[in-house]
Amino acid sequence: MQPVDITTLRAVCSELAVEWLPARCEQVVQRDRNTICLGLRTFERRGWLTISWHPQAARIHIGAAPPKGPETFTFSQQLKHQFSGLALTKIEFLAPWERAIDLQFSRRPDDPVAWHLYVEIMGKYSNVLLTNAQQEIVTAAHQVNEQQSSVRTIRTGGQYAQPPAIVGTLPRRKAPLDDWQERISLVPGKLSKMMVKSYSGLSTSLAKQLARAADLDPAQNTESLTPADWQRLYAQWQRWLLCLEKHEFQPAFTEEGYTVLGWTGARTTTASVQELLDQYYTAQLNRQTFAQLHHQLTQKIKNLTKKLRQKAANFHQRLDDSDQAERYRIQADLLMAYLHQWQPGMSSIQLQDFTSGEPVTLALNPEKNAVQNAQTFYKRHQKLRRTRDAVMPLLKEVESELHYLEQIEAALTQTAQYTAADDLMALEEIRDELVQQDYIDDPYQRQNRQQGRGRPDKLPNFYTCRTPDGTEVWVGRNNNQNEALSFKAANDYDLWFHTQEIPGSHVLLRLEPGSQASEENLAWAANIAAWFSRASQSEQVPVVYTQPKYVYKPKGARPGMVIYKHEQVIWGQPQVAKAYLGDLKKENDD
């Protein structure tokens, strides 16, 4: 993840100073343990200033509104109390090349500063601190004691001290080419690495951008550069410093991340630095959250299904044993019929079978007589019969639960990679469902369920695509979406698809009123249903389709579990759908 360097921070603050100062602070919300959002209002606009001290994504920018949730962080509550009725009037850097800024709050722009919010963007040492006008620390995102740092402590009630001064040579526009070149090339090495080592305030990403802007490879050795190469690189260096002086920035995305210097390798430009950082870090953090949540849910489902399969195997073994019940009854009848052949002390007896006439050897307890041994056989018969009656409903319950979890497993398999925010939302819906079904403990979700609160009652963001002739196809990405698709979104003209006896997504072929589905569209919808199923790696998969009015949810069934009637069977080809959907995605990306 690309960190915010001094160039990016200056671009952000320059834009904030022009467009957002002064701004009244109306709300303070802490969206997670590393991020707060200040609700700002100016004469022209309203927005949320996102301030994060995340170890990999520390930043400050105008971003999206935070999600609604309970206030559980004391840090934001203290800020909310102190900023009530105040305005953000000024943003200042603590030092020219320091990634630490001072957000100053007062009642009016001309009034004395009442509170300072210091934002220090320094990787894993990032922090946010609130001090009063006398520089006394009132609260901090991180408290740092003497055991944690002997250089600089941060604690409530202490005096705020600026971060240690930058050690090293700082970039200067007036530095001549010869001195600049000599400093970078003094020790041979990789170009971008030696630029970062030679000058403080220069990030690795910026060094690579400057090298590429000069048509150089950032990884090439400094010894391989010609005088012309050094001239071009020095020109880009000067251009960068001039942009910093004049506050001229061009926000854009690059192949590796982003830049605020559009001339250093822009791929897609954006309207503002705020929009650039909001999009980049939202996507990066979503991707990180997605990977963690997907791993957590996958491991949870894997462990649950493993236990259920073991339990089902045990029940099947007990049923197999119970199949021997009739054999014990026959043995008891034989022994009772041939009591006259029994002799005291016998440990076994050979008798003639009633049906086949073949000899049958019975194991006996020599300490019991013939009648007592027969009673033992009868008792075993009755016990095994009772076992079958007791095990059958338990096995049915286990198989039903296993089928439900396999349905979730199939949904997780189909949502294996993050490509858009909808992917994370679909994954969160799966987590919420597992919380509701008591597979995962989440106090906040449980509280919402008890109070009747949850996600808004609206259609979720289904996965949508089109068949080659343009007919729309909707796909549920999890059990809750499957239910919404089948019972809320579907109308009388649609057709409903699902893999036969195989866990998978519910699929709708959206048809216009009065129209009939063509054979080609039926085949494509079946292919898509086969791809979004547990049998996605097969060549051919049986798929059923019917009208949505013939799809029912049994009473007491788990989410996504349905029955249907009047279905027809068609064969789907998941690999055809995979190639087709991959081509569609590539076209959209281009």
ChimeraX attribute file (.defattr): number of C-alpha atoms within 10 A of each C-alpha:
attribute: neighborCount
match mode: 1-to-1
recipient: residues
	/A:1	12
	/A:2	16
	/A:3	19
	/A:4	22
	/A:5	21
	/A:6	20
	/A:7	23
	/A:8	24
	/A:9	22
	/A:10	22
	/A:11	22
	/A:12	24
	/A:13	21
	/A:14	19
	/A:15	18
	/A:16	20
	/A:17	14
	/A:18	9
	/A:19	13
	/A:20	24
	/A:21	18
	/A:22	22
	/A:23	24
	/A:24	25
	/A:25	21
	/A:26	17
	/A:27	18
	/A:28	23
	/A:29	25
	/A:30	25
	/A:31	21
	/A:32	13
	/A:33	14
	/A:34	18
	/A:35	21
	/A:36	25
	/A:37	25
	/A:38	26
	/A:39	20
	/A:40	22
	/A:41	20
	/A:42	15
	/A:43	9
	/A:44	8
	/A:45	10
	/A:46	15
	/A:47	17
	/A:48	22
	/A:49	22
	/A:50	23
	/A:51	22
	/A:52	27
	/A:53	25
	/A:54	20
	/A:55	16
	/A:56	17
	/A:57	23
	/A:58	23
	/A:59	27
	/A:60	26
	/A:61	22
	/A:62	25
	/A:63	20
	/A:64	15
	/A:65	15
	/A:66	18
	/A:67	9
	/A:68	8
	/A:69	10
	/A:70	10
	/A:71	11
	/A:72	12
	/A:73	14
	/A:74	12
	/A:75	21
	/A:76	23
	/A:77	14
	/A:78	15
	/A:79	23
	/A:80	17
	/A:81	11
	/A:82	16
	/A:83	21
	/A:84	14
	/A:85	15
	/A:86	20
	/A:87	24
	/A:88	26
	/A:89	21
	/A:90	19
	/A:91	20
	/A:92	15
	/A:93	17
	/A:94	16
	/A:95	13
	/A:96	12
	/A:97	18
	/A:98	20
	/A:99	22
	/A:100	23
	/A:101	21
	/A:102	19
	/A:103	18
	/A:104	22
	/A:105	29
	/A:106	21
	/A:107	17
	/A:108	16
	/A:109	17
	/A:110	8
	/A:111	10
	/A:112	12
	/A:113	21
	/A:114	17
	/A:115	24
	/A:116	24
	/A:117	21
	/A:118	23
	/A:119	24
	/A:120	24
	/A:121	28
	/A:122	22
	/A:123	17
	/A:124	12
	/A:125	12
	/A:126	22
	/A:127	24
	/A:128	23
	/A:129	24
	/A:130	25
	/A:131	22
	/A:132	18
	/A:133	14
	/A:134	12
	/A:135	15
	/A:136	19
	/A:137	21
	/A:138	20
	/A:139	23
	/A:140	20
	/A:141	20
	/A:142	17
	/A:143	13
	/A:144	15
	/A:145	12
	/A:146	11
	/A:147	7
	/A:148	10
	/A:149	10
	/A:150	9
	/A:151	8
	/A:152	14
	/A:153	16
	/A:154	21
	/A:155	18
	/A:156	17
	/A:157	12
	/A:158	14
	/A:159	16
	/A:160	21
	/A:161	12
	/A:162	12
	/A:163	15
	/A:164	9
	/A:165	9
	/A:166	12
	/A:167	8
	/A:168	11
	/A:169	12
	/A:170	13
	/A:171	17
	/A:172	12
	/A:173	13
	/A:174	8
	/A:175	11
	/A:176	10
	/A:177	16
	/A:178	10
	/A:179	10
	/A:180	19
	/A:181	18
	/A:182	11
	/A:183	16
	/A:184	20
	/A:185	19
	/A:186	12
	/A:187	12
	/A:188	12
	/A:189	17
	/A:190	17
	/A:191	24
	/A:192	26
	/A:193	19
	/A:194	21
	/A:195	25
	/A:196	18
	/A:197	17
	/A:198	20
	/A:199	18
	/A:200	16
	/A:201	21
	/A:202	19
	/A:203	21
	/A:204	18
	/A:205	19
	/A:206	24
	/A:207	19
	/A:208	22
	/A:209	27
	/A:210	26
	/A:211	25
	/A:212	18
	/A:213	19
	/A:214	20
	/A:215	13
	/A:216	18
	/A:217	16
	/A:218	22
	/A:219	13
	/A:220	15
	/A:221	16
	/A:222	23
	/A:223	13
	/A:224	12
	/A:225	15
	/A:226	9
	/A:227	10
	/A:228	9
	/A:229	16
	/A:230	19
	/A:231	15
	/A:232	16
	/A:233	22
	/A:234	20
	/A:235	15
	/A:236	20
	/A:237	20
	/A:238	17
	/A:239	16
	/A:240	20
	/A:241	15
	/A:242	13
	/A:243	16
	/A:244	18
	/A:245	11
	/A:246	8
	/A:247	15
	/A:248	13
	/A:249	23
	/A:250	19
	/A:251	25
	/A:252	25
	/A:253	21
	/A:254	16
	/A:255	9
	/A:256	12
	/A:257	16
	/A:258	25
	/A:259	27
	/A:260	27
	/A:261	24
	/A:262	20
	/A:263	18
	/A:264	22
	/A:265	19
	/A:266	19
	/A:267	14
	/A:268	13
	/A:269	17
	/A:270	16
	/A:271	10
	/A:272	18
	/A:273	27
	/A:274	21
	/A:275	16
	/A:276	24
	/A:277	26
	/A:278	19
	/A:279	15
	/A:280	16
	/A:281	19
	/A:282	16
	/A:283	16
	/A:284	17
	/A:285	15
	/A:286	19
	/A:287	19
	/A:288	15
	/A:289	14
	/A:290	23
	/A:291	15
	/A:292	12
	/A:293	16
	/A:294	23
	/A:295	14
	/A:296	13
	/A:297	20
	/A:298	17
	/A:299	12
	/A:300	16
	/A:301	20
	/A:302	15
	/A:303	11
	/A:304	15
	/A:305	20
	/A:306	13
	/A:307	13
	/A:308	18
	/A:309	14
	/A:310	11
	/A:311	16
	/A:312	20
	/A:313	13
	/A:314	14
	/A:315	20
	/A:316	16
	/A:317	12
	/A:318	16
	/A:319	20
	/A:320	13
	/A:321	14
	/A:322	22
	/A:323	15
	/A:324	14
	/A:325	22
	/A:326	16
	/A:327	14
	/A:328	21
	/A:329	20
	/A:330	17
	/A:331	22
	/A:332	24
	/A:333	16
	/A:334	18
	/A:335	23
	/A:336	16
	/A:337	12
	/A:338	13
	/A:339	13
	/A:340	9
	/A:341	11
	/A:342	16
	/A:343	13
	/A:344	10
	/A:345	12
	/A:346	15
	/A:347	13
	/A:348	14
	/A:349	16
	/A:350	14
	/A:351	18
	/A:352	13
	/A:353	14
	/A:354	13
	/A:355	6
	/A:356	7
	/A:357	9
	/A:358	11
	/A:359	12
	/A:360	13
	/A:361	13
	/A:362	16
	/A:363	12
	/A:364	19
	/A:365	14
	/A:366	14
	/A:367	12
	/A:368	15
	/A:369	16
	/A:370	23
	/A:371	14
	/A:372	14
	/A:373	21
	/A:374	23
	/A:375	16
	/A:376	18
	/A:377	22
	/A:378	19
	/A:379	16
	/A:380	20
	/A:381	23
	/A:382	16
	/A:383	13
	/A:384	21
	/A:385	18
	/A:386	13
	/A:387	17
	/A:388	19
	/A:389	12
	/A:390	12
	/A:391	18
	/A:392	15
	/A:393	11
	/A:394	14
	/A:395	19
	/A:396	13
	/A:397	13
	/A:398	18
	/A:399	16
	/A:400	15
	/A:401	16
	/A:402	20
	/A:403	17
	/A:404	20
	/A:405	19
	/A:406	19
	/A:407	23
	/A:408	27
	/A:409	23
	/A:410	22
	/A:411	24
	/A:412	21
	/A:413	16
	/A:414	18
	/A:415	19
	/A:416	15
	/A:417	14
	/A:418	19
	/A:419	12
	/A:420	11
	/A:421	13
	/A:422	15
	/A:423	20
	/A:424	22
	/A:425	16
	/A:426	25
	/A:427	22
	/A:428	17
	/A:429	19
	/A:430	22
	/A:431	20
	/A:432	21
	/A:433	19
	/A:434	19
	/A:435	18
	/A:436	15
	/A:437	12
	/A:438	11
	/A:439	14
	/A:440	15
	/A:441	13
	/A:442	14
	/A:443	10
	/A:444	12
	/A:445	18
	/A:446	17
	/A:447	12
	/A:448	12
	/A:449	13
	/A:450	10
	/A:451	9
	/A:452	8
	/A:453	11
	/A:454	13
	/A:455	9
	/A:456	7
	/A:457	7
	/A:458	9
	/A:459	11
	/A:460	20
	/A:461	15
	/A:462	19
	/A:463	15
	/A:464	12
	/A:465	16
	/A:466	17
	/A:467	19
	/A:468	11
	/A:469	8
	/A:470	9
	/A:471	16
	/A:472	17
	/A:473	23
	/A:474	25
	/A:475	23
	/A:476	27
	/A:477	31
	/A:478	29
	/A:479	24
	/A:480	17
	/A:481	26
	/A:482	26
	/A:483	18
	/A:484	20
	/A:485	25
	/A:486	25
	/A:487	15
	/A:488	12
	/A:489	18
	/A:490	20
	/A:491	18
	/A:492	12
	/A:493	18
	/A:494	23
	/A:495	23
	/A:496	28
	/A:497	31
	/A:498	25
	/A:499	29
	/A:500	16
	/A:501	10
	/A:502	18
	/A:503	23
	/A:504	31
	/A:505	31
	/A:506	26
	/A:507	31
	/A:508	29
	/A:509	25
	/A:510	21
	/A:511	17
	/A:512	12
	/A:513	10
	/A:514	7
	/A:515	9
	/A:516	12
	/A:517	16
	/A:518	9
	/A:519	9
	/A:520	12
	/A:521	20
	/A:522	18
	/A:523	19
	/A:524	24
	/A:525	33
	/A:526	30
	/A:527	28
	/A:528	31
	/A:529	34
	/A:530	36
	/A:531	27
	/A:532	28
	/A:533	24
	/A:534	21
	/A:535	19
	/A:536	24
	/A:537	14
	/A:538	13
	/A:539	13
	/A:540	18
	/A:541	23
	/A:542	19
	/A:543	25
	/A:544	22
	/A:545	27
	/A:546	19
	/A:547	20
	/A:548	22
	/A:549	17
	/A:550	13
	/A:551	18
	/A:552	14
	/A:553	16
	/A:554	10
	/A:555	7
	/A:556	7
	/A:557	11
	/A:558	14
	/A:559	18
	/A:560	22
	/A:561	18
	/A:562	16
	/A:563	10
	/A:564	16
	/A:565	14
	/A:566	10
	/A:567	15
	/A:568	10
	/A:569	15
	/A:570	19
	/A:571	18
	/A:572	27
	/A:573	24
	/A:574	25
	/A:575	18
	/A:576	17
	/A:577	23
	/A:578	18
	/A:579	11
	/A:580	16
	/A:581	17
	/A:582	12
	/A:583	12
	/A:584	14
	/A:585	12
	/A:586	9
	/A:587	9
	/A:588	8
	/A:589	7
	/A:590	6
